């Protein structure tokens, strides 16, 4: 699902959500953005992250510490990239290219920007049944600093090779792009028809940028079975 204004965004969008530090409740907006000009200098960007950390976002403090360790020229380049519309456009297009890869990486801006996709699995074994989960995430980094991430997760039960039950799924994200905010639709979940017999969860993410600079929307889906993570996409 692509919004009409998808290509008009102005900030770097990292997708997805892993080791989530700031979660947006399904179907609600995340009031987390400021104008790009308010965080245009290294000191202002650190202040922005410090404020998020003070509100309980532990990942923001880590990002602030990593940012402060960068040389001055890289700090300035970081801020250029995080507010460059070409970065976001490339991220969205690259995220569509390998939808079912468990792990895939794409580099941009001469390697300064990395877009990564990850599939993960967890299991709690029982006597006759196993409760399992599978998640799919897309995120981006600039100079190794995770900037944004979106994740969708499916929770399910299997017996042997059969998916017998699907539990409520979930979606989460973090975001260290000052001008961007995220929200997502309520997570849907279901079991696909045999022979696939996959547990599936999906949500639709929407990102908006301050100052009328554009928006972006895409569907993120994950599916799994008795093997754990099977596939996912963001498009």
Helices and strands as residue ranges (DSSP letters): G 6-8, G 36-39, H 42-54, H 58-69, H 72-82, H 85-95, E 103-108, G 109-111, E 113-125, E 130-142, E 145-159, E 162-175, E 180-184, E 188-191, E 199-209, G 210-212, E 214-225, E 228-234
